[in-house]
Structure formats: structure tokens, C-alpha cells
Amino acid sequence: MNESILTLKPEGVWKQFHGILEVPRPSKKEDKMVAYLEKFAQEHNIEYIKEECGNIIMKAPATKGFEDRQTIILQAHIDMVCEKNSDKTHDFENDPIEAVIKGEWLHANGTTLGADDGIGVAAALAVLTEPDVKHGPIECIFTVDEETGLTGADKLDPKDFNGRILLNLDSEDEGEIFIGCAGGMDTVIKVFYRMNEAPEDNTSYKVSVSGLKGGHSGDDINKNLANANKLLTRVLWYSFNNFGLSVNDINGGNLRNAIAREAFAIVLVPNDLTEDFEQYVKDMETAFRNEYQVTEPNLSLKLEKCEQPDVVIDDMTAFNLINALYACPHGVIAMSQTIPNFVETSTNLASIKKKDGYFFIQTSQRSSIESSKEDIADMVEACFSLADAEVKHTDGYPGWTPNPNSVICAIAEDCYRKRFSKEPKVKAIHAGLECGLIGDKIQGMDMISFGPTLRGVHSPDERIEIATVQKFWDLLLDILANAPKK
């Protein structure tokens, strides 16, 4: 499986990525990957530390002639977002990822690929093992649970490493060097319900939204991608008010940091209104396809008759829930006033799940301005408070303020310019990076983030542009060879 990857260049990086694909590593369940890294260190006689939370820190001395260089930290996270197409059978806790080469890109077969951030882990492991790499002292920090809480970065112990220059290998656009990121937090909601007997003389339907691209709730939030939860609740809101709709279930999205790709609801409609309801759904599919004709060419809104449920949620809860979901903000809230074309503040209506006695709703907020992040989180809370819901905010994580005097950024820019004969783009990113937490924990840490080109991350459309991995690797080696002296 995945043997074709071993023919790609640079061989050392793809060899390591090949091994990583074989190891299940869902967020919060990275034990197999932690064990893999421990075994790797032992087999290659690499000094390492395993932190209590599961982080692995490997250390390597300078190669000959580079003993006078400052220590460089290579940092990447070992967990991956686990998303799959609804028709794909895959156990993320046990099955390897099936990689497929399609033209210039490497994809997975119906699942996320895990190049976010498996390719960063692979590059760091290649630095530690490839014999021709020139570097000063190296510390590789492999963190757990980046995708669902930044837990590894939050629990990282500064006493376990010495470096004060950090290369974060978790970016997704070759040719871009990142020097700042947004902070983020989650707002989670419980809407409690009672069950009533299903009304008689009604027809049951499953309303489903599918075929959407999904994507990263930070990096892709400004790309006019559709959110399945928002499209579905738009249909439900009108139908509740015009067709006497009753609701048995609403379910959409999966992960807090992904734009919802699929959503469905089980509803009942009075028999004398079914014809109008069915026509309305057909009309809305046409409307949605027109609204998203460029960004969501495979958008689908379907209506299927289904088995009649015995119960529905009470009308008042349905009214409150549908209104709150429809009114809940989603998408870009504000663009930066100081950085051209940079998203400053956003929010994502990530998932809706029916539990025993309540609906559990996850949203996430991001901003490069702390007060704006709190403001949009409060706005989401106000929306659901009107629905008599229970609302809680997570502690969140800080943003990473750009350092215009960064020494390592100047070195990276110079290396890129000399290697590729063009200027790199130096910018901030709206997605959250572990640099924010690490920089908050260790003041004065000089950091940059860069990587190869990835697209569709956090969705089964995730893919990596093969040729950019060589450029990513070449830049990494040049930076290491030109690390500042002590």
C-alpha cells in the first residue's frame, strides 16, 4: 500500500511520509504515533524526551562544521483531522491512509490525507536521518492534539528544550512565509428538548445537503464555500414557518475546525402540504446551485421519504433551535484594516449533533485582535441565549503577533530569494498555529512557519502538490545551513 510514494522526490521526506501514512493518529488518540516516534528514535539512536501529555522531543547534535550555530527547533503536530466521504468505509483508529497520486497531486482515497501535518513530521524526521543534511544543534518537537485543542503546545514544557529559534512546518502555501496567526476559541451550545408523539396525517422526509467541499475553518473561510449547516437550516426555517414542519433530528458537520460538508434533518410535513414542500426544496436546490455555481459545483439538496418516526421534538424547542441556527453568524466578520486581503475575524458554525435530551452545537471563533475574538463569541452566545440554550466558551488560544525584526525570517527570505530567484510572500495567516501558544509561553522566541502547498485540508479533498515538497525541503535545508551563529 502507498508504495508509489517511494518513487517521489525528495526521497527522504517521502520515505518518512510513507511510514506515517501507515500509523493511525486521530486527535486525542495518537498513542500509536507516539509509540512509532519512540521506536524511530530508539532505532536511530536519537536522544528523545516523552512528555506526560504525549509530546515527543528529539535532539540531535550539530553536524561537523556547524557546531557554532544556534539551536534550531523544528516543530510539527502528529495528529490529523479524520474526515471521510459518507460512502467510504474507514476506521481512522486502526486503518492506514490509502494515498493516491492524481496528476501533480497526492490525495487519499475518500478520506483526509493527513499531510496536515504529516508532511511536516516527515520533513523533521528526514532532517534527523538523511546523511547529507548540514545543520547546527537540532531539536524536533512533535506535539499531540493540535487539531482539537492545541493541547500539546499548551502543555509543552520549556525545560525540555533549549532552542529559541523555531521553524513551524505546518503551513499550506509554498512560497509564503508566515510570521503571525489569529487566536481562536470555541463556543459550544446545548439546546435541551422534550419529545412529543409524532403528529398523524404527516409524511416523513430526510432533507440532506451534500457534495460540498468543506475545508479549513480558518484558511478557507474567505473562499465563499457553502456551509451545509447554514444551507439546511435556511430550508428548515422557511419550511417551519410555511409548511407546519415538525422535527425529529438535525445533524450536520463533524469537527470544530472544519466547514460543514454534509448535513441532514428528519422532518414531518402535513399530508396536504407535501406537494408544496417538495417543490420548495427543488426550487431551493436550484437557488443554492446558482448562488454557489463557481465554488460548489457539486452541491446537492435532496429530499427522500423515510420511515415515520414515533416522536418529534417539541414545537417550542424546534422554533428556538431553527431560529438560532439560522441567525447564527458564519463566515468572515471583518477584514484587517492594516494587512491587505487578510481576514481579521471570523466564526464557523461547525457541527450540530442530537444527543440524549439536547442538541450539541459547536462553533469556533478566530481573530487577530483579542477583543474582536471575544466580541464575535459573545454574539454567538447572545444568539443562542435567545433560544434559552446553555452556552459555554473555551479558554481558547492566543494569536501570534508578527515580529518585523525577526532574524530567522530575514534568513528564510534571503534563502528563498537565492534558491528560487524570486521573492517569497511574508504574511500572517487566519488559521491558528501552535506558534501563538509557544510564543506566549516563551517570550522572545523567534519563529516562522512555512510548508508545501496543500489544498482541501480538513476534508476528504485534502491533497498535497507533489512538486512543492521538493521546494519546501530545499528551503528547509538552506535555512538550517544558514542558521545564525551563537
N, C-alpha and C positions, 0 to 999 in steps of 0.2 A: 504494500500500500504506500502511495506517495513517493515511489522510487524515482519518478521522473524529476522530482525536485532536485535530486542529487546531480543532475546534469547542468544546473543553472550556475551562473556566476554572480557573486564570488562564492566559490565552492565551500569555504569555511563557514560562512554565515548560513548558507542554505543547508549544510550538513547539520548544523545545530538546530535550525528551524524544523528540519525533518524529524529530529528526535523529539522536539517539543510537541509537535502535532500528535504524537502517539500517546501523550500523557493527558488524561482528563484534568481540568483545572478550573471548575466553576468558582466564581467568587464565594468566599467563606468556606469553600470545600477544596482547598488547594493542597491537602495533605500529600497526595501522590506527586505533585510537582515539587513540593518541599523535599520529599524523600529523593526524588530524581536529582535535584540540585546537590543534596548532601552526598549522594553516591558519586556524582560528577566530580565534586571537589576531592573526595577521597581517592578516586581513581587517577586523578591528575596531580595528586599531592599538592593541592591548593589549600592554604590556610583559610579557615572559614569560621564564622560565628552563626549559630542559630538563635535568634531572639525568641523570647517567650511567645510572642504573637505569631511567629512563623516566618518572619523576615530572615533571609539568608544574606550574609555579608561575606564576600570572598575578597581576599587580599593577595596581591602579587607584587614582588619587588620590581625595581626598575630593571630594564634590560641594559646591557653593557653600553656605557657611554651616556646614559640618561639618568645617572644617579643624582645629578644636581637639580633635577626638575621638581616642581611642586607636585604633591599628590593630586591625582585626578580621580573623582568619583564618577563612575558610570552607573546610572540608575534607571531601572525599568520595573514594571509590575508584572507579576506572574499569573494573575487571574485573568479570565476572559469573560466577556458577555456571552451568554448562552441563549441564542435565539435560533429558531428553525421555522421553516415553512410548515404550515398546518398539515400537509400531506407527507411530511418527511418523518420517518421513524428513526429516532436517535436518542441515545441515553448519554447525556453530557457527563454523567458521573462515572461512566465506565467505557464508553466507546471512543476510539481515536477520531480525530477530524479527518475527513476524506478530502484531500486537496485535488483541484483540477486546474490544469493550465488551459486557458482560453485566450489564444492570441497573445497579446502583450501583458496579460494579467493572470494572476493566480487567484482562484476562487476556492470556495468549499462547495461540497455537494449538498445544497439545501440547508446549510447551517451557516452560522458565523464562522469565520476562518480563524479568528484568534491572532491575527497578525498584530492587532491591538491587544497587548503589546508584546506578543511572542517574538516579533522580529527584533525588538529592542533587546529582549533577553538573549536571543540568538547572537546578536552582534557583540554583546558583552562577553558571552561565553567564548566566542571566536577570538576576541582580543586576548583572553586568558590562555588560549591553547594554540593559536596559529604561530609558528616559529619565527616568521619574518616580521612580526609587528614590533615596532620600536616605541617604547613608552617609558615614562618615569614611574614612580610608585602608583599602583592602581588599587582602587577599592570599588568593588561592584556590589551595589545594594539592590537586592531583589525583594520587592515589597509584595505583601499579600493584600487582597481585598481593596484594590483601588477603585473598582467599578461600582461597588455598592456602599462605600462609606469612607474610602481613603484611610482605612484602619491601620494598615501597615505604616504609612507615612506618619500618621498621628502618634503611633506607639514606637516609632523609631528612637532608639537610644543614642544620643550624640556621643556617649562614651565608647561606643562600639566602632567608631571610625574617626579618622584624623583629618581627612581632606576638607578643604574649604573652597574647592572649585568643583562644580557639579555639571555633568552633561546628562540631561534627561533625554532618554531615547524613546520618547513617546509622542512624537508629533507626526503629522499625516500629510505634509506637503513638502516634497523635495524642492530645494531652492529657497526655502524660508527658514529663518532662524528666529525663534520665539524668545522674548525677553520679559514676558508678562502674561498673566492669565486672570480670568474672572474668579471671584469667590462664589460659593454656592451654598444652598441649604435646601432642605426638603420641608414641605408642608403636607402632613398626612391627615386624612379625614375619615371619620366614621359617621355614617348616616344610618341610624337604627330604624328598623321596620317591624311591622306586625304582618302576619299572614292572614288573609281572608279567603273564604271559599271563592273559587273562580266563578264568574257570572255565567249564567246559562245563555243559550242562544248567541254564543260568540264563536268566532273562528280563530284558531291559534296560528301564529306565524313566527318564523325565525327571520329577523331582519339582520343582514350581515353586510359589513363593509370589509373589503379585502383588496388585494392587488396593489397596495401602497408600498412605497419604497422604504418607509421608516427612516432611520438614520440617527445620528448623534444629536441629543437634545441641546448641545452647545454649539458644536461646529457646524451643524446643518440647519440650525433654527431659522436662518435668514434665507433659505433656499426655496421658500414658498412650497414646501412639501405639505401634503394634507395630513391631518391627524385623524385617525379612524374614530377616536372617541368623540371629537368635535362634530364630525360628519354625522355619526349615528345619533347623537343627542339632538342635533338640529332636526333630524327626521322625527325623533320621538316627541320633541317639544310641540311641533305643529300637529302631529297626529293625536297627542294627548288632548289638545285644545279643540280639535276639529272632528275627531272620529271616535271619541269616547274610549280611547285606548286604556287597557289595563296591562300592568307589567308584572311578569313573573321573574325575569332575570335581565341583568345588563352586565356584560363582561367585555372588557377591551384593554389592549395593551398588556405589557408584562413588566418592563423594567423602568425604574425611575429616571434613568438617563438615556432613554430611547424614545423617539417619537412613535406613537402607536401606529402599527401597520394594519392591524385587524381588530374588529370589534363586532359583537353581535348582541341582540336582545331577543328574548322570548316574550311575545305580546299577544293580547287577545283584542279582537275588534268585533263589535256587534255585527251580526249577520247582514243587517240591512245597510251597512256602511262599507262592507268589504270591497265592493267594486270600486268605490271612490278611493279607498285606501290603497288598493293595488295600483290604480292609475297614478296616484300621487307618488308612490315610490318609484315607478317607472320614470315619471317626469323629473324626480329629484336625481336619479342616476344621470339623466341627460344633462341636468343643470351642473352637477358635480363634474362630469366629464368636460363640460365646456369651461368651467372655472379653472380646472387643473389640466387643461389639454396639453400643456407643454411639460409640466413637472411630474404628472402622474398619468401616463398614457395607459396604464393597466388597471386603473381604478374600476372597482366593481361594487355596486349596491344591489343586493339580491334579496328577494322575498320568497320564502318557501313555507308552505303549510306544514305544520308539525303536530305531534300528538298533544291533545288538550291537557294542560296541567290541572291538578286539583285545586291549586291555590295561586293567589296573586298577592303582591304586597299591597298594603292599604293605600287608598287613594291619596290621602294627605302626604304620606311619605313619597309616593310616586310624583306627586305635584312638586314637592320641595326638591327632591333629588334631581328631576329632569330640569327644573328651572335653574338650579345651582350649577349643574354640569354645563348647561347651555350658556349661562352667563359667565362661567369661569374663564378668566383670560388665558390665552395660549399664544405663544409666539414672541416676536420681537416687541418689546415695550418701548425701548429708547435706543437710539444710535448715539455713539460718542460724539461729543462736541469738540474733542481735541484730536482724535485719531480718525482720519477719513475712512469711511466704509467699515467701521468697526462697531459691532453690536456691543452696546453698553449693558443693557438689562433685558432679560427675557424670562419667560416662565413656560413650563411644559406640563400639560395635563396628561400624565404618563399612563396611569392604569386605573381600571375600575374592576373590582372583584366582589362578588356576592359571597359573604361569609354567613355563618350561623347567627342570624339576628341582626346583621348590619352589613352595609356596603362599605368596603375599604377602598379609599381613593388616594392615590399617590400623585403628588405634584412636586416639581423641582424648580427652584428659582436660581438665577445666576445674575451677577452684576460685577463690574469692575469698581463700582462705588458701593461701599458698605451700606450707607443709608438707603440707597435705591434698592438694594437686595432686600432689606428689611421691609421697605415700603411695598414692594410687589408681593412679598409673602403675607403681609398684613391685608392686602387687597384680596388675596385668595381666601384668607381666613374670614374676612367680612362677608364675602360671597356665600360661603357655606354656613356662617353663623346665622344668616337669614333663613337658612333651611333647618335651623335647630340642630346642627351637627356638632360633633365633638372634634375639635381641631387642635393639632399639636405641631410645633416646629422643631426640627432637629437643630443641634448646635451649629451645624454647617462647617465650612472651612474657609480660611482667608484667601483673598486674592494674592497675586504676586505682582508687586509694583515694579515696573521697568527701571533698570539701572542704566542711565545713559553713559556712565563711566565704566561699564563692565570691561575688564581686561580680557576675559575669555571670549566675550562677544567680538571684540576687536580682532582677536586672533582668528576666530572662526570666519569672520568676514574676509580677512586677508587670505586665509587658506582657500576659501571658496573662489575668490576672485582669481587667484593664481592657478588653481586647478582647472576651472571651467571657463575662464576668460569672460566672465560676466558678473554682475553684481547680485548678491543674494538679497532677498527681501527680509528686512529686520522688522518684526511686528509683535503685537500681542495677540492672544487667542481668547475667544469667548468661552471655550471649554475649560473645565477645571483641570489643573495639573498638580501633581504632588509637590512641585516646586513651591507652591504657596504655603503649604504646611511646613515643609522643610526649611524654607527661608524664614518663616515665622518662629520656628523652633531654634534656629541658629542664625543670629543676626550677622550680617556681613558675608554670608555665603554667596559666592559669585556663580551665577547659574545661566545656562541657556538650554533650550530644548530644540531638537531637530530630528528628522527621520525621513524615510522614503515616502512615496505617495501612496496613501490608502484612500479608498472611497467606500461608501456604504457601511461604515463601521457601525456596530451595534445592531446590524440587521443581516439576514441571510444573503444580502447582496454585497457583503464585505469582500473586498478584493484589494490586492496589492500590485502595483505596477512593477513588473519584474526588473526592468532596466534601471529603475531608480534605486534599487537596493545596492547596486554596484556604486552609484554616485554617493549614496549615504555612507557606505563603507569607506570609500576613498576619502571623503571629508573627515570621517571619524579618525582615520589613521593619520591624516595630515595634522589635525588638531592635537592629537597625542604627541606627535613628533615635534610639534612646535609649542608644547606646554611651557608656561613661564618658569624661569629658574627660581630656586628658593631664595 
